[in-house]
Amino acid sequence: MTKDGKSKPTIHGPPDDPLGIDLDKDFNAEARRIAHDAIDGRHREAVQAEVDRALRRWGRPRT
């Protein structure tokens, strides 16, 4: 509650995205970080979820 008795609005932040690019950092460095993470097998679940979403969007079955 605020001082005037009104409730504060709920603020929804985006979920943590390990595959996302931090726009406050150097883009090329961020792209390299994501590529190295993928090659090293980090964030497998997030990568697979992203692939699944893309395939569904394109109407392609997962193989």
PDB file with SEQRES, HELIX, SHEET and CRYST1 records, atoms N, CA, C and O in Angstrom:
SEQRES   1 A   63  MET THR LYS ASP GLY LYS SER LYS PRO THR ILE HIS GLY          
SEQRES   2 A   63  PRO PRO ASP ASP PRO LEU GLY ILE ASP LEU ASP LYS ASP          
SEQRES   3 A   63  PHE ASN ALA GLU ALA ARG ARG ILE ALA HIS ASP ALA ILE          
SEQRES   4 A   63  ASP GLY ARG HIS ARG GLU ALA VAL GLN ALA GLU VAL ASP          
SEQRES   5 A   63  ARG ALA LEU ARG ARG TRP GLY ARG PRO ARG THR                  
HELIX    1 AA1 PHE A   27  ILE A   39  1                                  13    
HELIX    2 AA2 ARG A   44  ARG A   57  1                                  14    
CRYST1    1.000    1.000    1.000  90.00  90.00  90.00 P 1           1          
ATOM      1  N   MET A   1       0.837  -1.182   0.000  1.00  0.00           N  
ATOM      2  CA  MET A   1       0.000   0.000   0.000  1.00  0.00           C  
ATOM      3  C   MET A   1       0.885   1.251   0.000  1.00  0.00           C  
ATOM      4  O   MET A   1       1.974   1.281   0.573  1.00  0.00           O  
ATOM      5  N   THR A   2       0.371   2.253  -0.657  1.00  0.00           N  
ATOM      6  CA  THR A   2       1.060   3.545  -0.669  1.00  0.00           C  
ATOM      7  C   THR A   2       0.565   4.377   0.506  1.00  0.00           C  
ATOM      8  O   THR A   2      -0.338   3.967   1.235  1.00  0.00           O  
ATOM      9  N   LYS A   3       1.161   5.541   0.680  1.00  0.00           N  
ATOM     10  CA  LYS A   3       0.778   6.411   1.799  1.00  0.00           C  
ATOM     11  C   LYS A   3      -0.676   6.851   1.721  1.00  0.00           C  
ATOM     12  O   LYS A   3      -1.314   7.084   2.748  1.00  0.00           O  
ATOM     13  N   ASP A   4      -1.204   6.965   0.500  1.00  0.00           N  
ATOM     14  CA  ASP A   4      -2.602   7.401   0.363  1.00  0.00           C  
ATOM     15  C   ASP A   4      -3.589   6.236   0.442  1.00  0.00           C  
ATOM     16  O   ASP A   4      -4.786   6.428   0.225  1.00  0.00           O  
ATOM     17  N   GLY A   5      -3.104   5.039   0.746  1.00  0.00           N  
ATOM     18  CA  GLY A   5      -3.972   3.884   0.936  1.00  0.00           C  
ATOM     19  C   GLY A   5      -4.280   3.093  -0.322  1.00  0.00           C  
ATOM     20  O   GLY A   5      -4.999   2.095  -0.272  1.00  0.00           O  
ATOM     21  N   LYS A   6      -3.742   3.534  -1.442  1.00  0.00           N  
ATOM     22  CA  LYS A   6      -3.975   2.807  -2.684  1.00  0.00           C  
ATOM     23  C   LYS A   6      -2.961   1.675  -2.808  1.00  0.00           C  
ATOM     24  O   LYS A   6      -1.822   1.785  -2.353  1.00  0.00           O  
ATOM     25  N   SER A   7      -3.394   0.599  -3.426  1.00  0.00           N  
ATOM     26  CA  SER A   7      -2.464  -0.524  -3.610  1.00  0.00           C  
ATOM     27  C   SER A   7      -1.514  -0.216  -4.763  1.00  0.00           C  
ATOM     28  O   SER A   7      -1.858   0.504  -5.701  1.00  0.00           O  
ATOM     29  N   LYS A   8      -0.328  -0.772  -4.670  1.00  0.00           N  
ATOM     30  CA  LYS A   8       0.663  -0.587  -5.722  1.00  0.00           C  
ATOM     31  C   LYS A   8       0.350  -1.539  -6.873  1.00  0.00           C  
ATOM     32  O   LYS A   8      -0.149  -2.644  -6.657  1.00  0.00           O  
ATOM     33  N   PRO A   9       0.643  -1.106  -8.089  1.00  0.00           N  
ATOM     34  CA  PRO A   9       0.406  -2.005  -9.224  1.00  0.00           C  
ATOM     35  C   PRO A   9       1.392  -3.171  -9.201  1.00  0.00           C  
ATOM     36  O   PRO A   9       2.514  -3.046  -8.710  1.00  0.00           O  
ATOM     37  N   THR A  10       0.957  -4.288  -9.732  1.00  0.00           N  
ATOM     38  CA  THR A  10       1.833  -5.446  -9.846  1.00  0.00           C  
ATOM     39  C   THR A  10       2.732  -5.252 -11.054  1.00  0.00           C  
ATOM     40  O   THR A  10       2.267  -4.917 -12.143  1.00  0.00           O  
ATOM     41  N   ILE A  11       4.010  -5.464 -10.849  1.00  0.00           N  
ATOM     42  CA  ILE A  11       4.967  -5.322 -11.939  1.00  0.00           C  
ATOM     43  C   ILE A  11       5.443  -6.710 -12.317  1.00  0.00           C  
ATOM     44  O   ILE A  11       5.961  -7.458 -11.487  1.00  0.00           O  
ATOM     45  N   HIS A  12       5.261  -7.035 -13.570  1.00  0.00           N  
ATOM     46  CA  HIS A  12       5.677  -8.340 -14.071  1.00  0.00           C  
ATOM     47  C   HIS A  12       6.944  -8.164 -14.888  1.00  0.00           C  
ATOM     48  O   HIS A  12       6.949  -7.438 -15.882  1.00  0.00           O  
ATOM     49  N   GLY A  13       8.013  -8.822 -14.475  1.00  0.00           N  
ATOM     50  CA  GLY A  13       9.260  -8.769 -15.225  1.00  0.00           C  
ATOM     51  C   GLY A  13       9.373  -9.985 -16.121  1.00  0.00           C  
ATOM     52  O   GLY A  13       8.729 -11.007 -15.882  1.00  0.00           O  
ATOM     53  N   PRO A  14      10.186  -9.873 -17.147  1.00  0.00           N  
ATOM     54  CA  PRO A  14      10.355 -11.030 -18.028  1.00  0.00           C  
ATOM     55  C   PRO A  14      11.079 -12.147 -17.298  1.00  0.00           C  
ATOM     56  O   PRO A  14      11.874 -11.883 -16.395  1.00  0.00           O  
ATOM     57  N   PRO A  15      10.816 -13.393 -17.676  1.00  0.00           N  
ATOM     58  CA  PRO A  15      11.518 -14.501 -17.037  1.00  0.00           C  
ATOM     59  C   PRO A  15      13.003 -14.476 -17.417  1.00  0.00           C  
ATOM     60  O   PRO A  15      13.391 -13.906 -18.436  1.00  0.00           O  
ATOM     61  N   ASP A  16      13.802 -15.097 -16.587  1.00  0.00           N  
ATOM     62  CA  ASP A  16      15.228 -15.190 -16.885  1.00  0.00           C  
ATOM     63  C   ASP A  16      15.399 -15.942 -18.197  1.00  0.00           C  
ATOM     64  O   ASP A  16      14.850 -17.032 -18.361  1.00  0.00           O  
ATOM     65  N   ASP A  17      16.146 -15.380 -19.124  1.00  0.00           N  
ATOM     66  CA  ASP A  17      16.346 -15.996 -20.429  1.00  0.00           C  
ATOM     67  C   ASP A  17      17.832 -16.220 -20.663  1.00  0.00           C  
ATOM     68  O   ASP A  17      18.544 -15.294 -21.052  1.00  0.00           O  
ATOM     69  N   PRO A  18      18.310 -17.448 -20.428  1.00  0.00           N  
ATOM     70  CA  PRO A  18      19.739 -17.706 -20.603  1.00  0.00           C  
ATOM     71  C   PRO A  18      20.188 -17.594 -22.055  1.00  0.00           C  
ATOM     72  O   PRO A  18      21.385 -17.507 -22.330  1.00  0.00           O  
ATOM     73  N   LEU A  19      19.237 -17.597 -22.985  1.00  0.00           N  
ATOM     74  CA  LEU A  19      19.589 -17.480 -24.400  1.00  0.00           C  
ATOM     75  C   LEU A  19      19.485 -16.051 -24.905  1.00  0.00           C  
ATOM     76  O   LEU A  19      19.799 -15.770 -26.062  1.00  0.00           O  
ATOM     77  N   GLY A  20      19.049 -15.158 -24.047  1.00  0.00           N  
ATOM     78  CA  GLY A  20      18.842 -13.768 -24.452  1.00  0.00           C  
ATOM     79  C   GLY A  20      20.133 -12.978 -24.524  1.00  0.00           C  
ATOM     80  O   GLY A  20      21.140 -13.340 -23.915  1.00  0.00           O  
ATOM     81  N   ILE A  21      20.083 -11.900 -25.273  1.00  0.00           N  
ATOM     82  CA  ILE A  21      21.224 -10.998 -25.416  1.00  0.00           C  
ATOM     83  C   ILE A  21      20.989  -9.776 -24.543  1.00  0.00           C  
ATOM     84  O   ILE A  21      19.935  -9.144 -24.612  1.00  0.00           O  
ATOM     85  N   ASP A  22      21.980  -9.448 -23.721  1.00  0.00           N  
ATOM     86  CA  ASP A  22      21.913  -8.250 -22.883  1.00  0.00           C  
ATOM     87  C   ASP A  22      22.288  -7.060 -23.762  1.00  0.00           C  
ATOM     88  O   ASP A  22      23.449  -6.904 -24.141  1.00  0.00           O  
ATOM     89  N   LEU A  23      21.313  -6.230 -24.083  1.00  0.00           N  
ATOM     90  CA  LEU A  23      21.544  -5.115 -24.991  1.00  0.00           C  
ATOM     91  C   LEU A  23      22.440  -4.033 -24.409  1.00  0.00           C  
ATOM     92  O   LEU A  23      22.890  -3.144 -25.133  1.00  0.00           O  
ATOM     93  N   ASP A  24      22.705  -4.101 -23.107  1.00  0.00           N  
ATOM     94  CA  ASP A  24      23.619  -3.142 -22.486  1.00  0.00           C  
ATOM     95  C   ASP A  24      25.079  -3.553 -22.656  1.00  0.00           C  
ATOM     96  O   ASP A  24      25.991  -2.810 -22.295  1.00  0.00           O  
ATOM     97  N   LYS A  25      25.287  -4.752 -23.213  1.00  0.00           N  
ATOM     98  CA  LYS A  25      26.657  -5.258 -23.414  1.00  0.00           C  
ATOM     99  C   LYS A  25      26.980  -5.284 -24.907  1.00  0.00           C  
ATOM    100  O   LYS A  25      26.106  -5.070 -25.747  1.00  0.00           O  
ATOM    101  N   ASP A  26      28.234  -5.545 -25.219  1.00  0.00           N  
ATOM    102  CA  ASP A  26      28.699  -5.641 -26.592  1.00  0.00           C  
ATOM    103  C   ASP A  26      27.975  -6.791 -27.308  1.00  0.00           C  
ATOM    104  O   ASP A  26      28.035  -7.937 -26.863  1.00  0.00           O  
ATOM    105  N   PHE A  27      27.295  -6.480 -28.413  1.00  0.00           N  
ATOM    106  CA  PHE A  27      26.497  -7.486 -29.116  1.00  0.00           C  
ATOM    107  C   PHE A  27      27.347  -8.673 -29.566  1.00  0.00           C  
ATOM    108  O   PHE A  27      26.949  -9.823 -29.382  1.00  0.00           O  
ATOM    109  N   ASN A  28      28.515  -8.402 -30.154  1.00  0.00           N  
ATOM    110  CA  ASN A  28      29.359  -9.489 -30.648  1.00  0.00           C  
ATOM    111  C   ASN A  28      29.817 -10.402 -29.516  1.00  0.00           C  
ATOM    112  O   ASN A  28      29.859 -11.621 -29.681  1.00  0.00           O  
ATOM    113  N   ALA A  29      30.156  -9.829 -28.384  1.00  0.00           N  
ATOM    114  CA  ALA A  29      30.568 -10.633 -27.235  1.00  0.00           C  
ATOM    115  C   ALA A  29      29.409 -11.487 -26.731  1.00  0.00           C  
ATOM    116  O   ALA A  29      29.601 -12.644 -26.357  1.00  0.00           O  
ATOM    117  N   GLU A  30      28.209 -10.914 -26.723  1.00  0.00           N  
ATOM    118  CA  GLU A  30      27.030 -11.669 -26.294  1.00  0.00           C  
ATOM    119  C   GLU A  30      26.731 -12.804 -27.264  1.00  0.00           C  
ATOM    120  O   GLU A  30      26.387 -13.904 -26.832  1.00  0.00           O  
ATOM    121  N   ALA A  31      26.855 -12.562 -28.559  1.00  0.00           N  
ATOM    122  CA  ALA A  31      26.615 -13.609 -29.553  1.00  0.00           C  
ATOM    123  C   ALA A  31      27.630 -14.736 -29.384  1.00  0.00           C  
ATOM    124  O   ALA A  31      27.277 -15.912 -29.481  1.00  0.00           O  
ATOM    125  N   ARG A  32      28.895 -14.380 -29.131  1.00  0.00           N  
ATOM    126  CA  ARG A  32      29.921 -15.407 -28.898  1.00  0.00           C  
ATOM    127  C   ARG A  32      29.621 -16.210 -27.637  1.00  0.00           C  
ATOM    128  O   ARG A  32      29.811 -17.426 -27.610  1.00  0.00           O  
ATOM    129  N   ARG A  33      29.149 -15.525 -26.588  1.00  0.00           N  
ATOM    130  CA  ARG A  33      28.811 -16.217 -25.338  1.00  0.00           C  
ATOM    131  C   ARG A  33      27.713 -17.248 -25.579  1.00  0.00           C  
ATOM    132  O   ARG A  33      27.799 -18.384 -25.112  1.00  0.00           O  
ATOM    133  N   ILE A  34      26.684 -16.840 -26.311  1.00  0.00           N  
ATOM    134  CA  ILE A  34      25.576 -17.747 -26.586  1.00  0.00           C  
ATOM    135  C   ILE A  34      26.049 -18.928 -27.435  1.00  0.00           C  
ATOM    136  O   ILE A  34      25.659 -20.069 -27.183  1.00  0.00           O  
ATOM    137  N   ALA A  35      26.885 -18.659 -28.437  1.00  0.00           N  
ATOM    138  CA  ALA A  35      27.409 -19.733 -29.292  1.00  0.00           C  
ATOM    139  C   ALA A  35      28.267 -20.702 -28.488  1.00  0.00           C  
ATOM    140  O   ALA A  35      28.130 -21.916 -28.634  1.00  0.00           O  
ATOM    141  N   HIS A  36      29.151 -20.179 -27.639  1.00  0.00           N  
ATOM    142  CA  HIS A  36      29.996 -21.043 -26.811  1.00  0.00           C  
ATOM    143  C   HIS A  36      29.145 -21.875 -25.855  1.00  0.00           C  
ATOM    144  O   HIS A  36      29.417 -23.058 -25.651  1.00  0.00           O  
ATOM    145  N   ASP A  37      28.124 -21.265 -25.272  1.00  0.00           N  
ATOM    146  CA  ASP A  37      27.232 -22.003 -24.375  1.00  0.00           C  
ATOM    147  C   ASP A  37      26.568 -23.157 -25.115  1.00  0.00           C  
ATOM    148  O   ASP A  37      26.477 -24.265 -24.586  1.00  0.00           O  
ATOM    149  N   ALA A  38      26.105 -22.905 -26.331  1.00  0.00           N  
ATOM    150  CA  ALA A  38      25.441 -23.954 -27.114  1.00  0.00           C  
ATOM    151  C   ALA A  38      26.408 -25.076 -27.456  1.00  0.00           C  
ATOM    152  O   ALA A  38      26.066 -26.253 -27.335  1.00  0.00           O  
ATOM    153  N   ILE A  39      27.603 -24.721 -27.879  1.00  0.00           N  
ATOM    154  CA  ILE A  39      28.612 -25.727 -28.228  1.00  0.00           C  
ATOM    155  C   ILE A  39      28.975 -26.564 -27.008  1.00  0.00           C  
ATOM    156  O   ILE A  39      29.167 -27.776 -27.117  1.00  0.00           O  
ATOM    157  N   ASP A  40      29.069 -25.924 -25.854  1.00  0.00           N  
ATOM    158  CA  ASP A  40      29.425 -26.627 -24.626  1.00  0.00           C  
ATOM    159  C   ASP A  40      28.253 -27.378 -24.003  1.00  0.00           C  
ATOM    160  O   ASP A  40      28.424 -28.070 -22.999  1.00  0.00           O  
ATOM    161  N   GLY A  41      27.058 -27.245 -24.594  1.00  0.00           N  
ATOM    162  CA  GLY A  41      25.894 -27.977 -24.096  1.00  0.00           C  
ATOM    163  C   GLY A  41      25.195 -27.323 -22.918  1.00  0.00           C  
ATOM    164  O   GLY A  41      24.398 -27.971 -22.238  1.00  0.00           O  
ATOM    165  N   ARG A  42      25.475 -26.061 -22.665  1.00  0.00           N  
ATOM    166  CA  ARG A  42      24.803 -25.377 -21.559  1.00  0.00           C  
ATOM    167  C   ARG A  42      23.379 -25.006 -21.974  1.00  0.00           C  
ATOM    168  O   ARG A  42      23.103 -24.795 -23.155  1.00  0.00           O  
ATOM    169  N   HIS A  43      22.502 -24.931 -21.015  1.00  0.00           N  
ATOM    170  CA  HIS A  43      21.114 -24.492 -21.218  1.00  0.00           C  
ATOM    171  C   HIS A  43      20.368 -25.372 -22.221  1.00  0.00           C  
ATOM    172  O   HIS A  43      19.569 -24.876 -23.015  1.00  0.00           O  
ATOM    173  N   ARG A  44      20.636 -26.687 -22.181  1.00  0.00           N  
ATOM    174  CA  ARG A  44      19.997 -27.615 -23.130  1.00  0.00           C  
ATOM    175  C   ARG A  44      18.476 -27.493 -23.129  1.00  0.00           C  
ATOM    176  O   ARG A  44      17.847 -27.483 -24.187  1.00  0.00           O  
ATOM    177  N   GLU A  45      17.895 -27.399 -21.941  1.00  0.00           N  
ATOM    178  CA  GLU A  45      16.435 -27.338 -21.861  1.00  0.00           C  
ATOM    179  C   GLU A  45      15.905 -26.070 -22.525  1.00  0.00           C  
ATOM    180  O   GLU A  45      14.898 -26.114 -23.232  1.00  0.00           O  
ATOM    181  N   ALA A  46      16.574 -24.947 -22.302  1.00  0.00           N  
ATOM    182  CA  ALA A  46      16.131 -23.687 -22.908  1.00  0.00           C  
ATOM    183  C   ALA A  46      16.295 -23.733 -24.426  1.00  0.00           C  
ATOM    184  O   ALA A  46      15.435 -23.244 -25.159  1.00  0.00           O  
ATOM    185  N   VAL A  47      17.391 -24.316 -24.895  1.00  0.00           N  
ATOM    186  CA  VAL A  47      17.619 -24.437 -26.339  1.00  0.00           C  
ATOM    187  C   VAL A  47      16.538 -25.319 -26.960  1.00  0.00           C  
ATOM    188  O   VAL A  47      15.968 -24.972 -27.995  1.00  0.00           O  
ATOM    189  N   GLN A  48      16.256 -26.463 -26.327  1.00  0.00           N  
ATOM    190  CA  GLN A  48      15.245 -27.370 -26.867  1.00  0.00           C  
ATOM    191  C   GLN A  48      13.863 -26.727 -26.879  1.00  0.00           C  
ATOM    192  O   GLN A  48      13.100 -26.914 -27.827  1.00  0.00           O  
ATOM    193  N   ALA A  49      13.539 -25.972 -25.833  1.00  0.00           N  
ATOM    194  CA  ALA A  49      12.251 -25.288 -25.784  1.00  0.00           C  
ATOM    195  C   ALA A  49      12.156 -24.256 -26.910  1.00  0.00           C  
ATOM    196  O   ALA A  49      11.099 -24.104 -27.521  1.00  0.00           O  
ATOM    197  N   GLU A  50      13.241 -23.556 -27.182  1.00  0.00           N  
ATOM    198  CA  GLU A  50      13.254 -22.566 -28.264  1.00  0.00           C  
ATOM    199  C   GLU A  50      13.080 -23.241 -29.617  1.00  0.00           C  
ATOM    200  O   GLU A  50      12.335 -22.749 -30.465  1.00  0.00           O  
ATOM    201  N   VAL A  51      13.761 -24.364 -29.826  1.00  0.00           N  
ATOM    202  CA  VAL A  51      13.630 -25.116 -31.083  1.00  0.00           C  
ATOM    203  C   VAL A  51      12.199 -25.617 -31.241  1.00  0.00           C  
ATOM    204  O   VAL A  51      11.617 -25.505 -32.319  1.00  0.00           O  
ATOM    205  N   ASP A  52      11.638 -26.164 -30.183  1.00  0.00           N  
ATOM    206  CA  ASP A  52      10.259 -26.666 -30.232  1.00  0.00           C  
ATOM    207  C   ASP A  52       9.277 -25.557 -30.596  1.00  0.00           C  
ATOM    208  O   ASP A  52       8.381 -25.765 -31.413  1.00  0.00           O  
ATOM    209  N   ARG A  53       9.444 -24.366 -29.988  1.00  0.00           N  
ATOM    210  CA  ARG A  53       8.559 -23.238 -30.303  1.00  0.00           C  
ATOM    211  C   ARG A  53       8.686 -22.838 -31.774  1.00  0.00           C  
ATOM    212  O   ARG A  53       7.685 -22.568 -32.439  1.00  0.00           O  
ATOM    213  N   ALA A  54       9.919 -22.802 -32.274  1.00  0.00           N  
ATOM    214  CA  ALA A  54      10.128 -22.431 -33.676  1.00  0.00           C  
ATOM    215  C   ALA A  54       9.491 -23.457 -34.604  1.00  0.00           C  
ATOM    216  O   ALA A  54       8.828 -23.079 -35.570  1.00  0.00           O  
ATOM    217  N   LEU A  55       9.675 -24.734 -34.336  1.00  0.00           N  
ATOM    218  CA  LEU A  55       9.092 -25.770 -35.179  1.00  0.00           C  
ATOM    219  C   LEU A  55       7.564 -25.701 -35.182  1.00  0.00           C  
ATOM    220  O   LEU A  55       6.936 -25.849 -36.230  1.00  0.00           O  
ATOM    221  N   ARG A  56       6.970 -25.476 -34.010  1.00  0.00           N  
ATOM    222  CA  ARG A  56       5.509 -25.340 -33.940  1.00  0.00           C  
ATOM    223  C   ARG A  56       5.044 -24.135 -34.760  1.00  0.00           C  
ATOM    224  O   ARG A  56       4.056 -24.211 -35.491  1.00  0.00           O  
ATOM    225  N   ARG A  57       5.773 -23.021 -34.626  1.00  0.00           N  
ATOM    226  CA  ARG A  57       5.410 -21.806 -35.352  1.00  0.00           C  
ATOM    227  C   ARG A  57       5.450 -22.046 -36.857  1.00  0.00           C  
ATOM    228  O   ARG A  57       4.616 -21.519 -37.593  1.00  0.00           O  
ATOM    229  N   TRP A  58       6.411 -22.836 -37.313  1.00  0.00           N  
ATOM    230  CA  TRP A  58       6.574 -23.118 -38.735  1.00  0.00           C  
ATOM    231  C   TRP A  58       5.718 -24.304 -39.189  1.00  0.00           C  
ATOM    232  O   TRP A  58       5.715 -24.655 -40.369  1.00  0.00           O  
ATOM    233  N   GLY A  59       4.993 -24.918 -38.253  1.00  0.00           N  
ATOM    234  CA  GLY A  59       4.133 -26.046 -38.593  1.00  0.00           C  
ATOM    235  C   GLY A  59       4.912 -27.300 -38.946  1.00  0.00           C  
ATOM    236  O   GLY A  59       4.442 -28.124 -39.730  1.00  0.00           O  
ATOM    237  N   ARG A  60       6.097 -27.449 -38.375  1.00  0.00           N  
ATOM    238  CA  ARG A  60       6.951 -28.596 -38.668  1.00  0.00           C  
ATOM    239  C   ARG A  60       6.980 -29.505 -37.445  1.00  0.00           C  
ATOM    240  O   ARG A  60       7.060 -29.036 -36.310  1.00  0.00           O  
ATOM    241  N   PRO A  61       6.914 -30.806 -37.690  1.00  0.00           N  
ATOM    242  CA  PRO A  61       7.006 -31.739 -36.550  1.00  0.00           C  
ATOM    243  C   PRO A  61       8.426 -31.846 -36.029  1.00  0.00           C  
ATOM    244  O   PRO A  61       9.389 -31.672 -36.776  1.00  0.00           O  
ATOM    245  N   ARG A  62       8.547 -32.129 -34.756  1.00  0.00           N  
ATOM    246  CA  ARG A  62       9.872 -32.339 -34.162  1.00  0.00           C  
ATOM    247  C   ARG A  62      10.348 -33.730 -34.570  1.00  0.00           C  
ATOM    248  O   ARG A  62       9.599 -34.703 -34.486  1.00  0.00           O  
ATOM    249  N   THR A  63      11.576 -33.809 -35.002  1.00  0.00           N  
ATOM    250  CA  THR A  63      12.108 -35.119 -35.436  1.00  0.00           C  
ATOM    251  C   THR A  63      13.096 -35.655 -34.461  1.00  0.00           C  
ATOM    252  O   THR A  63      13.640 -36.740 -34.666  1.00  0.00           O  
TER     253      THR A  63                                                      
END                                                                             
